[in-house]
Amino acid sequence: MLPAAPTPAGNYVPWAEVERLLYVGGNVGGLNGQRPKYVGRVGAEVTVEQAYEMARYCALNHLAAMKSALGDLERIERVVKVTGYVNAAPGFVDMARVVNGESDLLAELRRTGGDRGDRAASRLELASGLYCELMSPAAPLAPETLARLARVSTATLCTRLFKAGFRSVFLSGLKPVGTATKMVGPAVTVRYVPAREDLSTFESLGDPAHPQRKTIEEIPAGAVLVLDCRGIESAAGLGDILVARLKARGAAGAVLDGGVRDFAGIASLGLPVYAKGPAAPANVHRHLAVEANVPIGCADVLVMPGDIMVGDGDGVVCIPRAQADKIAGSGLEQEELEAFVLGKIQAGAPLRGTYPPSPATVAEFEAWRRGRG
């Protein structure tokens, strides 16, 4: 049972929804308007166990606020990240155990099929500055949408998205590694920042929580891994072993605005991969992976977790998820029309009135399509 949603005080706003983001205001763990059960510094006046309990209360308040904002927690897609700031006494360093109070509660909901608070992509700060940033809602896709998009070229998708008001959707400068094969799937993102010698080490790659490695190891079947490599070509965001693992997991492909190592090996695996080109140095030479399933920039295009990535021989297009059903339908119609127009041009028809098609040509196309049943 969730507590009552936190009530606003002064200029405090409990939540705000901007496009697909829900921002939930801070709380310090007092339930149903009551004063927090424990107050003080962790490691001094408050024990780790008490702080952990308060973090769980913060999670309950967040869920209550989300439900108040959205009406139904089913609209939340998933939890991706929990980050916490703890009011700690000097010398206290075990902040992770405190923050785990929130992430553990959300994980329990996922296992038990509870209020589905686990389905929000979030960033949570604890203590007095606590807030929650959520990817909500991720638009559901019609069952046939991905199959339809697999039949639409990226050229046509760029046209349909342009007409729908979206101009920055083509990931410029990325090329297929090896023979281009069609790629369609929802984005799972990883963000890199510039490397620093004490953090970007080969040893760090062995950490099971390393954002790049963890994301690859857990990527859902049919998803596309998208890496924000900041446009740097001189280091490899992926190599053949990691791509082989993606293929074994059933991923639909990978996209990165950086280099790849083991270029020929990746090409031989048959998994669609789009990159700027080959690069021998590993990612730690230039990058530090810091978080996953967050909004990123890739080749100067905003990619949100769950956006639909489509690739072919011309490159990669990112379709805002909420537009995918509509674009899939109109894209297929345009493909059919252009196939008809191409046939007329090949038969000797002039460009004028044929491409772009005049109303008479469109009417002729409609009659031709009806005749095909």
C-alpha positions as CSV (number, residue, x, y, z in Angstrom):
1,M,0.0,0.0,0.0
2,L,1.5,3.3,-1.1
3,P,1.4,6.3,1.3
4,A,-0.3,9.5,0.3
5,A,1.5,11.5,-2.3
6,P,3.7,14.3,-0.7
7,T,1.9,17.6,-0.6
8,P,3.5,20.8,-1.9
9,A,4.9,23.3,0.6
10,G,5.7,26.9,-0.3
11,N,7.0,27.1,-3.8
12,Y,7.7,23.4,-3.9
13,V,6.2,21.5,-6.8
14,P,5.8,17.7,-6.2
15,W,6.2,16.8,-9.9
16,A,6.3,18.2,-13.4
17,E,5.9,16.3,-16.7
18,V,7.8,17.6,-19.7
19,E,7.2,15.7,-22.9
20,R,8.3,12.1,-22.0
21,L,10.0,13.1,-18.8
22,L,8.4,13.1,-15.4
23,Y,10.3,15.1,-12.8
24,V,9.4,14.2,-9.2
25,G,10.3,16.6,-6.4
26,G,12.4,15.8,-3.4
27,N,11.5,14.2,-0.1
28,V,13.4,13.0,2.9
29,G,11.4,10.0,3.8
30,G,8.5,11.2,6.0
31,L,5.4,9.2,5.2
32,N,1.9,10.7,4.9
33,G,3.0,14.1,5.8
34,Q,4.8,13.1,9.0
35,R,8.3,14.1,10.2
36,P,11.0,11.7,9.1
37,K,11.5,8.9,11.5
38,Y,15.3,9.4,11.8
39,V,17.1,12.8,11.5
40,G,20.8,13.4,11.5
41,R,24.1,12.4,9.9
42,V,24.6,8.8,8.8
43,G,27.5,7.4,10.8
44,A,26.8,9.7,13.8
45,E,23.2,10.3,14.9
46,V,21.7,7.8,12.3
47,T,22.9,4.3,11.7
48,V,23.3,2.7,8.3
49,E,20.3,0.5,8.9
50,Q,18.1,3.5,9.8
51,A,19.3,5.4,6.8
52,Y,18.6,2.4,4.6
53,E,15.0,2.3,6.0
54,M,14.6,6.0,5.2
55,A,15.7,5.4,1.7
56,R,13.0,2.8,1.3
57,Y,10.5,5.4,2.6
58,C,11.8,7.8,0.0
59,A,11.1,5.2,-2.7
60,L,7.5,4.8,-1.5
61,N,7.0,8.6,-1.6
62,H,8.4,8.7,-5.1
63,L,6.0,6.0,-6.2
64,A,3.1,7.8,-4.6
65,A,4.1,11.0,-6.4
66,M,4.4,9.2,-9.7
67,K,1.0,7.6,-9.3
68,S,-0.5,11.0,-8.5
69,A,1.2,12.5,-11.6
70,L,0.5,9.7,-14.0
71,G,-2.7,8.1,-12.7
72,D,-1.3,4.6,-13.3
73,L,2.1,3.3,-12.6
74,E,1.8,1.0,-15.6
75,R,2.9,4.0,-17.6
76,I,6.4,3.9,-16.2
77,E,8.7,1.9,-18.4
78,R,11.6,0.8,-16.1
79,V,14.1,1.8,-13.5
80,V,17.6,2.2,-14.9
81,K,19.7,4.0,-12.3
82,V,19.6,5.0,-8.7
83,T,22.1,7.7,-7.5
84,G,22.2,9.0,-4.0
85,Y,23.6,11.8,-1.9
86,V,23.8,11.1,1.8
87,N,24.1,13.4,4.7
88,A,27.1,11.7,6.3
89,A,29.4,12.2,9.2
90,P,33.1,12.8,8.5
91,G,34.8,9.5,7.7
92,F,31.6,7.7,6.6
93,V,32.1,6.1,3.2
94,D,29.4,3.4,2.9
95,M,26.9,5.6,1.0
96,A,26.0,2.7,-1.4
97,R,24.4,0.7,1.4
98,V,22.1,3.7,2.2
99,V,21.1,4.3,-1.4
100,N,20.4,0.6,-1.9
101,G,17.3,1.1,0.3
102,E,15.5,2.7,-2.7
103,S,16.9,0.5,-5.4
104,D,16.3,-2.7,-3.4
105,L,12.6,-1.8,-2.9
106,L,12.2,-1.1,-6.6
107,A,13.9,-4.4,-7.4
108,E,11.5,-6.2,-5.0
109,L,8.6,-4.7,-6.8
110,R,10.0,-6.0,-10.1
111,R,10.3,-9.6,-8.8
112,T,6.9,-9.6,-7.1
113,G,5.0,-7.8,-9.9
114,G,4.0,-5.1,-7.5
115,D,3.1,-1.5,-8.3
116,R,5.5,-1.5,-11.2
117,G,7.6,1.3,-9.9
118,D,10.6,-0.7,-11.2
119,R,9.6,0.2,-14.8
120,A,10.8,3.8,-14.6
121,A,14.1,5.0,-16.0
122,S,15.2,7.1,-13.0
123,R,17.9,9.1,-11.4
124,L,17.3,9.6,-7.7
125,E,19.2,11.8,-5.3
126,L,18.6,11.2,-1.6
127,A,18.6,13.4,1.5
128,S,17.5,17.0,1.4
129,G,18.0,17.5,-2.4
130,L,16.3,14.3,-3.4
131,Y,14.6,14.3,-6.8
132,C,13.6,11.7,-9.4
133,E,13.9,11.9,-13.2
134,L,11.8,9.5,-15.1
135,M,11.4,8.3,-18.7
136,S,7.6,8.1,-18.6
137,P,5.8,7.0,-20.4
138,A,7.5,5.0,-23.2
139,A,4.9,4.8,-25.9
140,P,3.6,1.3,-26.5
141,L,4.2,0.0,-30.0
142,A,1.6,-1.8,-32.2
143,P,2.7,-5.4,-32.7
144,E,3.3,-5.0,-36.4
145,T,5.3,-1.7,-36.2
146,L,8.8,-3.2,-36.1
147,A,8.0,-5.6,-39.0
148,R,6.7,-2.7,-41.0
149,L,9.7,-0.6,-40.3
150,A,11.9,-3.4,-41.6
151,R,10.3,-2.9,-45.0
152,V,10.9,0.9,-45.1
153,S,14.2,2.4,-46.2
154,T,16.0,5.0,-44.1
155,A,15.7,7.4,-47.0
156,T,11.9,7.1,-46.8
157,L,11.9,7.4,-43.0
158,C,13.9,10.6,-43.2
159,T,11.2,12.0,-45.6
160,R,8.3,10.9,-43.4
161,L,9.9,12.2,-40.2
162,F,10.7,15.5,-41.9
163,K,7.1,15.9,-43.0
164,A,6.1,15.1,-39.4
165,G,8.3,18.0,-38.1
166,F,11.4,16.0,-37.1
167,R,14.6,17.1,-38.9
168,S,17.5,15.8,-36.7
169,V,17.0,12.1,-37.0
170,F,19.8,10.8,-39.3
171,L,23.0,9.8,-37.6
172,S,25.4,11.3,-40.0
173,G,28.9,9.7,-40.7
174,L,28.1,6.2,-39.5
175,K,28.6,3.3,-41.9
176,P,27.8,-0.4,-41.7
177,V,30.6,-2.6,-40.6
178,G,30.7,-5.1,-43.4
179,T,27.8,-5.9,-45.6
180,A,24.8,-3.8,-44.7
181,T,21.8,-5.7,-43.4
182,K,18.5,-4.3,-42.2
183,M,18.5,-3.4,-38.5
184,V,15.3,-2.4,-36.5
185,G,14.9,-2.3,-32.7
186,P,14.4,-0.2,-29.6
187,A,17.5,1.7,-28.3
188,V,19.3,0.7,-25.2
189,T,21.8,3.5,-24.5
190,V,25.3,3.9,-22.9
191,R,26.9,7.3,-22.3
192,Y,30.7,7.8,-22.3
193,V,32.5,10.8,-20.9
194,P,36.2,11.7,-21.5
195,A,38.7,9.3,-20.0
196,R,40.7,10.0,-16.9
197,E,43.7,7.9,-16.1
198,D,42.7,6.8,-12.5
199,L,39.3,5.7,-13.7
200,S,39.5,4.5,-17.3
201,T,41.6,1.4,-16.7
202,F,41.5,-2.1,-18.2
203,E,40.9,-3.4,-14.7
204,S,37.6,-1.4,-14.5
205,L,36.3,-3.5,-17.4
206,G,36.1,-6.5,-15.1
207,D,33.6,-4.8,-12.8
208,P,30.2,-6.5,-13.3
209,A,28.6,-3.1,-12.8
210,H,30.7,-1.4,-15.5
211,P,27.9,0.4,-17.5
212,Q,29.0,-0.8,-20.9
213,R,29.6,-4.5,-19.9
214,K,26.5,-4.7,-17.7
215,T,24.3,-3.3,-20.5
216,I,25.7,-5.7,-23.0
217,E,25.3,-8.6,-20.6
218,E,21.6,-7.7,-19.9
219,I,20.5,-6.3,-23.3
220,P,17.0,-7.6,-24.2
221,A,16.5,-9.6,-27.3
222,G,15.7,-7.4,-30.3
223,A,17.2,-4.3,-28.8
224,V,19.8,-2.0,-30.4
225,L,22.8,-0.9,-28.3
226,V,23.5,2.8,-28.9
227,L,26.8,4.2,-27.6
228,D,27.5,7.9,-27.1
229,C,31.2,8.0,-28.1
230,R,31.2,11.8,-28.5
231,G,32.2,11.5,-32.2
232,I,35.7,10.2,-31.3
233,E,37.0,7.9,-34.1
234,S,40.4,7.2,-32.4
235,A,39.1,4.7,-29.9
236,A,36.9,1.6,-30.2
237,G,33.6,1.6,-28.4
238,L,33.2,-2.1,-29.2
239,G,35.2,-5.1,-30.4
240,D,34.4,-8.5,-31.9
241,I,34.0,-10.2,-28.5
242,L,31.5,-7.7,-27.2
243,V,29.6,-7.8,-30.5
244,A,29.6,-11.6,-30.4
245,R,28.0,-11.4,-26.9
246,L,25.4,-9.0,-28.3
247,K,24.6,-11.5,-31.0
248,A,24.3,-14.3,-28.5
249,R,21.9,-12.2,-26.4
250,G,19.7,-11.8,-29.5
251,A,20.4,-8.1,-29.9
252,A,19.2,-6.5,-33.2
253,G,22.4,-4.5,-33.7
254,A,24.7,-1.8,-32.4
255,V,25.2,1.9,-33.2
256,L,28.1,4.1,-32.1
257,D,29.5,7.5,-33.2
258,G,33.1,6.2,-32.7
259,G,35.4,3.5,-33.9
260,V,35.3,-0.3,-33.5
261,R,38.3,-2.6,-33.2
262,D,38.5,-6.1,-34.7
263,F,36.8,-4.6,-37.7
264,A,37.0,-7.6,-40.0
265,G,35.9,-9.9,-37.1
266,I,32.8,-7.8,-36.4
267,A,32.0,-7.8,-40.1
268,S,32.2,-11.6,-40.2
269,L,29.7,-12.0,-37.3
270,G,26.7,-10.9,-39.3
271,L,25.2,-8.6,-36.6
272,P,24.4,-5.1,-38.0
273,V,26.9,-2.7,-36.5
274,Y,27.1,1.0,-37.5
275,A,30.2,3.0,-36.6
276,K,32.5,5.8,-37.9
277,G,35.3,3.3,-38.9
278,P,38.1,1.1,-37.5
279,A,40.1,2.0,-34.4
280,A,42.7,-0.2,-32.7
281,P,42.8,1.4,-29.2
282,A,40.3,0.2,-26.7
283,N,37.5,2.4,-25.3
284,V,39.5,3.2,-22.1
285,H,42.1,5.1,-24.1
286,R,39.5,7.9,-24.6
287,H,36.3,7.0,-22.8
288,L,34.8,6.4,-19.4
289,A,31.4,4.7,-19.4
290,V,29.3,6.3,-16.8
291,E,25.6,5.4,-17.2
292,A,23.1,3.4,-19.2
293,N,19.6,3.9,-20.4
294,V,19.7,7.6,-20.3
295,P,19.1,10.2,-23.0
296,I,22.3,10.5,-25.1
297,G,23.6,12.2,-28.2
298,C,24.9,10.0,-30.9
299,A,26.2,11.5,-34.1
300,D,24.5,14.8,-33.1
301,V,21.1,13.1,-32.7
302,L,19.2,12.8,-29.5
303,V,18.5,9.2,-28.7
304,M,16.1,8.4,-25.9
305,P,15.9,4.9,-24.4
306,G,13.2,3.0,-26.3
307,D,13.4,5.2,-29.5
308,I,13.4,3.0,-32.6
309,M,16.7,2.6,-34.4
310,V,16.5,1.7,-38.1
311,G,19.6,1.0,-40.2
312,D,20.3,0.0,-43.8
313,G,22.9,0.6,-46.5
314,D,22.4,4.4,-46.3
315,G,22.9,4.6,-42.5
316,V,20.9,4.9,-39.3
317,V,17.7,6.8,-38.4
318,C,16.4,7.4,-34.9
319,I,12.5,7.4,-34.8
320,P,11.0,9.0,-31.6
321,R,9.2,6.1,-30.1
322,A,5.8,7.9,-29.9
323,Q,6.0,8.5,-33.7
324,A,7.0,4.9,-34.7
325,D,3.5,3.5,-35.4
326,K,2.5,6.4,-37.6
327,I,5.8,6.6,-39.4
328,A,5.8,2.8,-40.1
329,G,2.3,3.1,-41.7
330,S,3.0,6.2,-43.8
331,G,6.5,4.9,-44.7
332,L,5.1,1.7,-46.2
333,E,2.7,3.7,-48.3
334,Q,5.5,5.9,-49.6
335,E,7.6,2.8,-50.4
336,E,4.7,1.4,-52.5
337,L,4.1,4.7,-54.3
338,E,7.8,5.1,-55.1
339,A,8.1,1.6,-56.3
340,F,5.2,2.4,-58.7
341,V,6.9,5.7,-59.7
342,L,10.2,4.0,-60.3
343,G,8.6,1.5,-62.6
344,K,7.0,4.3,-64.7
345,I,10.4,6.1,-64.9
346,Q,12.1,2.9,-66.0
347,A,9.4,2.5,-68.7
348,G,10.3,6.0,-70.1
349,A,7.9,8.4,-68.2
350,P,9.2,11.9,-67.8
351,L,10.0,13.4,-64.3
352,R,7.3,16.1,-64.7
353,G,4.1,14.8,-63.2
354,T,5.7,11.5,-62.3
355,Y,8.3,12.4,-59.7
356,P,7.1,14.0,-57.5
357,P,3.8,12.3,-58.5
358,S,1.0,14.6,-59.7
359,P,-2.6,14.0,-58.5
360,A,-3.2,12.1,-61.8
361,T,-0.2,9.8,-61.1
362,V,-1.4,9.3,-57.5
363,A,-4.8,8.3,-58.8
364,E,-3.2,5.9,-61.3
365,F,-1.2,4.4,-58.4
366,E,-4.3,4.0,-56.3
367,A,-6.1,2.2,-59.1
368,W,-3.1,0.0,-59.7
369,R,-3.0,-0.9,-56.0
370,R,-6.7,-1.7,-55.9
371,G,-6.2,-3.9,-58.9
372,R,-3.6,-5.9,-57.1
373,G,-6.1,-6.6,-54.3
